């Protein structure tokens, strides 16, 4: 019961998050974070996809809403080849579903790129291949996939029950991981079939893949784990005492970043072994 309670906190990140475009607020006030990405032009800055639009957080403990609209960006991925391009999905401020959105100006303006299968879709989990960013996955009425940069979508296969997060392989875009409430899963055929990716059935609350083929996953209560793309061998990076669930993760060359279940933004300067909160005001 405790594990289930911790996992259901995924949607209960409390706090104030609304801000006007261009307005700078204290980082601690940004809440309901659904996804993060490191600014490829400046690894000291983070993009935060939230219930209130896209924010850019700085190391000085502040954040600025950069999106012109305050759409609820439930799904969010950054194009690994183009620092100005992002993809998202979720809900407009007036209600309904957004379909698949694309921004080509660093998250300032967004346009609907596609409705998705039986859309407009509302992807709460998305993944993009860092090796082939034309391949994007999303979960809505099953597992959907686009192989042309989000323009056209098809059903790839069944979505695992209780999906929390997705991650696509960098070396093999048909390799897909799913963090679920019943464990970490892997698909080697683009989501058509799934099997366990970890020996135990520990709930997985986050999975992320790096451009070099490294895979990171947070398994409750084991902690932050690391593997190589497609490998069955995992090693523990950190137990993260006091942090029962890590929800989102992003890696830069000189630092790792994560969002914990209480909405705290954490930074690791040593490859995920030790963590501390980013500066807050």
KAQUICOR-V440023 format. One record per pair of residues at least 12 apart in sequence whose C-alpha atoms are under 8 Angstrom apart, sorted by the first residue. I is the first residue (numbers start at 0). J is the second residue. Records with the same first field share a line. If there is no record, write none. Layout:
I: J / J
//
This chain:
2: 202 / 219
5: 243 / 244
6: 180 / 204 / 244
8: 260
9: 246 / 260
10: 31
11: 31
12: 30 / 31 / 32 / 260 / 261 / 262
13: 30 / 31 / 261 / 262
14: 28 / 29 / 30 / 31
15: 28 / 29 / 30
16: 28 / 29 / 30 / 31 / 49 / 50 / 51
17: 29 / 51 / 69
18: 51 / 64
19: 64 / 67
20: 63 / 64 / 65 / 66 / 67 / 68
21: 63 / 64 / 65
22: 63 / 64
23: 61 / 62 / 63 / 64
24: 61 / 62 / 63
25: 60 / 61 / 62 / 279 / 280
26: 56 / 60 / 61 / 62 / 279 / 280
27: 60 / 61 / 263 / 279 / 280
29: 49 / 62
30: 49 / 50 / 262
31: 49 / 50 / 262
32: 47 / 48 / 49 / 50 / 258 / 262
33: 47 / 48 / 49 / 50 / 72 / 73 / 74 / 75 / 247
34: 47 / 48 / 49 / 73 / 74 / 75 / 76 / 247
35: 47 / 48 / 75 / 76 / 247 / 248 / 249 / 257
36: 76 / 77 / 248 / 249
37: 249 / 250 / 251
38: 82
39: 82
40: 82
42: 251 / 252 / 253 / 254
43: 57 / 58
44: 56 / 57 / 58
45: 57
48: 72 / 73 / 75
49: 71 / 72 / 73
50: 69 / 70 / 71 / 72 / 73
51: 69 / 70 / 71 / 72
52: 64 / 65 / 66 / 68 / 69 / 70 / 71 / 72
53: 65 / 66 / 69 / 72 / 106
54: 66
58: 277 / 278
59: 278 / 279 / 280
60: 277 / 278 / 279 / 280
61: 279 / 280
65: 106 / 107
66: 106 / 107 / 108
67: 107 / 108
68: 108
69: 91 / 92
70: 89 / 90 / 91 / 92
71: 89 / 90 / 91 / 92
72: 87 / 88 / 89 / 90
73: 87 / 88 / 89 / 90 / 121 / 122 / 123 / 124
74: 87 / 88 / 89 / 121 / 122 / 123 / 124 / 125
75: 87 / 88 / 124 / 125
76: 125 / 126 / 127
77: 127
78: 127 / 129 / 132
79: 129 / 130 / 132
80: 129 / 132
82: 105
83: 102 / 103 / 104 / 105 / 106
84: 101 / 102 / 103 / 104 / 105 / 106
85: 101 / 102 / 103 / 105 / 106
86: 99 / 100 / 101 / 102
87: 99 / 100 / 101 / 122
88: 100 / 120 / 121 / 122 / 123
89: 120 / 121 / 122 / 123
90: 121
96: 119 / 120 / 121
97: 111 / 114 / 119 / 120 / 121
98: 111 / 112 / 113 / 114 / 115 / 118 / 119 / 120 / 121 / 122
99: 111 / 112 / 113 / 114 / 115 / 119 / 120 / 121 / 122 / 149
100: 112 / 113
112: 149 / 150
113: 149 / 150 / 151
115: 143 / 151 / 152 / 153
116: 143 / 152 / 153 / 154
120: 139
121: 138 / 139
122: 137 / 138 / 139
123: 137 / 138 / 139
124: 137 / 138 / 162 / 163 / 164 / 165
125: 137 / 138 / 164 / 165 / 166
126: 165 / 166 / 167
127: 166 / 167
128: 166 / 167 / 168 / 169 / 172
129: 167 / 168 / 169 / 209 / 210
130: 168 / 169 / 170 / 171 / 172 / 210
131: 169 / 172
132: 148
133: 145 / 146 / 147 / 148 / 149
134: 146 / 147 / 148 / 149 / 172
135: 148 / 149
136: 167
138: 158
140: 158
141: 154 / 155 / 156 / 157 / 158
142: 154 / 155 / 156 / 157 / 158 / 190
143: 155 / 156
155: 189 / 190 / 191
156: 189 / 190 / 191 / 192
157: 190 / 191 / 192
158: 190
159: 177 / 179 / 193
160: 179
161: 179 / 180 / 181
162: 177 / 178 / 179 / 180
163: 177 / 178 / 179 / 180 / 203 / 204 / 205
164: 177 / 178 / 179 / 204 / 205 / 206
165: 177 / 178 / 205 / 206 / 207
166: 206 / 207 / 208
167: 207 / 208
168: 208 / 212 / 228
169: 208 / 209 / 210 / 211 / 212 / 228
170: 210 / 211 / 212 / 228
172: 189
173: 186 / 187 / 188 / 189 / 190
174: 186 / 187 / 188 / 189 / 190 / 229
175: 187 / 189 / 190
176: 196 / 206
177: 206
178: 202 / 203 / 204 / 205 / 206 / 216
179: 202 / 203 / 204
180: 202 / 203 / 204
181: 200 / 201 / 202 / 203
182: 195 / 197 / 199 / 200 / 201 / 202 / 203 / 218
183: 195 / 196 / 197 / 200 / 201 / 202 / 203 / 218
184: 196 / 197
196: 231
197: 231 / 233
201: 218 / 219 / 220 / 221
202: 218 / 219 / 220
203: 216 / 217 / 218 / 219
204: 216 / 217 / 218 / 219 / 244 / 245 / 246
205: 217 / 218 / 245 / 246 / 247 / 248
206: 247 / 248
207: 248 / 249
208: 228
209: 250
212: 227 / 228
213: 225 / 226 / 227 / 228
214: 226 / 227 / 228
217: 244 / 245 / 246
219: 243 / 244
220: 243 / 244
221: 235 / 238
222: 235 / 236 / 237 / 238 / 239
223: 235 / 236 / 237 / 238 / 239 / 271
224: 236 / 237
236: 271 / 272
237: 271 / 272 / 273
239: 273 / 274
242: 259 / 260
243: 260
244: 259 / 260
245: 257 / 258 / 259 / 260
246: 258 / 259 / 260
247: 259
253: 268 / 269 / 270
254: 266 / 267 / 268 / 269 / 270
255: 267 / 268 / 269 / 270 / 271
263: 276
264: 276 / 277
265: 277
//
